Amino acid sequence: MLDGEKRLFLRLGDRVQHTAYEEWGVGAVVEVMTSIVPGGTCIVRVLFEDGKQRTFINDMDSELCCCYRGVRKEWRLDFGGVRRAARNPVRRRLSDSH
């Protein structure tokens, strides 16, 4: 990591939930601000389903980072259109004629 580079938890467009405030609903990161000043702060703004924007610290090197304060990413895996495997695949019996 370069001197002054921050370890960010959230990126623009990430979807999140807050473990302590389920009533807020799912949120989306709508703004990321990272200070270029040494020791400056990094913050994110998240728009939640309740219609309110909330601001969080986004620097993972800070004990006040939202990742340590209950904000959790909603992880989605994209397999590029690969079909999901069946839970109970058809098993083929080997014939005794081998």
C-alpha positions as CSV (number, residue, x, y, z in Angstrom):
1,M,0.0,0.0,0.0
2,L,1.3,3.4,-0.9
3,D,1.9,6.0,1.7
4,G,-1.4,7.9,2.4
5,E,-3.5,5.2,0.6
6,K,-6.6,4.3,2.5
7,R,-8.1,0.8,3.0
8,L,-11.7,1.4,2.1
9,F,-14.6,-0.9,3.1
10,L,-17.3,0.3,0.8
11,R,-17.4,1.3,-2.8
12,L,-19.9,3.3,-4.9
13,G,-22.9,1.1,-5.6
14,D,-22.3,-1.4,-2.8
15,R,-25.5,-2.6,-1.1
16,V,-25.5,-2.8,2.7
17,Q,-27.6,-3.3,5.8
18,H,-27.1,-2.2,9.4
19,T,-27.3,-4.9,11.9
20,A,-28.6,-2.7,14.7
21,Y,-31.2,-0.9,12.6
22,E,-33.1,-3.4,10.4
23,E,-35.9,-0.9,10.1
24,W,-33.7,1.2,7.8
25,G,-33.9,-1.5,5.2
26,V,-31.3,-2.1,2.6
27,G,-29.0,0.8,1.6
28,A,-26.9,1.6,-1.4
29,V,-23.7,3.6,-1.3
30,V,-24.4,6.8,-3.3
31,E,-21.2,8.8,-2.5
32,V,-17.6,8.1,-1.5
33,M,-15.3,10.8,-0.3
34,T,-11.7,10.2,0.4
35,S,-9.4,12.9,1.8
36,I,-6.1,13.3,0.0
37,V,-4.7,15.1,3.1
38,P,-2.5,12.8,5.3
39,G,-4.6,11.7,8.3
40,G,-7.8,12.9,6.6
41,T,-11.0,11.0,6.8
42,C,-12.9,8.8,4.4
43,I,-16.6,8.8,4.5
44,V,-19.5,7.3,2.5
45,R,-23.1,8.3,2.2
46,V,-25.7,5.5,2.1
47,L,-29.3,5.9,0.9
48,F,-31.5,3.5,2.8
49,E,-35.0,2.2,1.9
50,D,-36.5,4.4,4.6
51,G,-35.5,7.4,2.4
52,K,-32.8,8.8,4.6
53,Q,-29.1,9.2,3.7
54,R,-26.7,8.4,6.4
55,T,-22.9,9.1,6.6
56,F,-20.3,6.6,7.8
57,I,-16.6,6.5,8.3
58,N,-15.1,4.2,5.5
59,D,-11.5,3.8,6.6
60,M,-10.8,0.2,7.7
61,D,-7.8,1.4,9.6
62,S,-10.0,3.5,11.9
63,E,-11.7,1.9,14.9
64,L,-14.8,4.0,14.0
65,C,-15.1,2.4,10.5
66,C,-18.6,1.4,9.7
67,C,-17.5,-2.2,9.1
68,Y,-16.8,-2.4,12.9
69,R,-20.0,-0.6,13.8
70,G,-22.7,-2.9,12.3
71,V,-22.7,-2.0,8.5
72,R,-22.6,-5.3,6.5
73,K,-22.2,-5.7,2.8
74,E,-24.8,-7.6,0.9
75,W,-22.7,-10.0,-1.1
76,R,-24.0,-11.2,-4.5
77,L,-22.1,-13.7,-6.6
78,D,-22.4,-13.5,-10.4
79,F,-21.5,-16.7,-12.1
80,G,-21.8,-15.3,-15.6
81,G,-25.0,-17.0,-16.6
82,V,-23.9,-20.5,-15.5
83,R,-26.9,-22.6,-14.5
84,R,-27.3,-23.6,-10.9
85,A,-26.6,-27.3,-10.3
86,A,-29.4,-29.5,-9.2
87,R,-29.6,-30.4,-5.5
88,N,-30.2,-34.1,-6.2
89,P,-28.4,-34.9,-9.4
90,V,-29.5,-38.0,-11.3
91,R,-27.2,-40.8,-10.4
92,R,-26.2,-43.3,-13.1
93,R,-25.7,-46.9,-12.2
94,L,-22.7,-48.6,-13.7
95,S,-23.6,-51.7,-15.6
96,D,-22.2,-55.0,-14.5
97,S,-21.0,-55.7,-18.1
98,H,-17.7,-53.8,-17.7
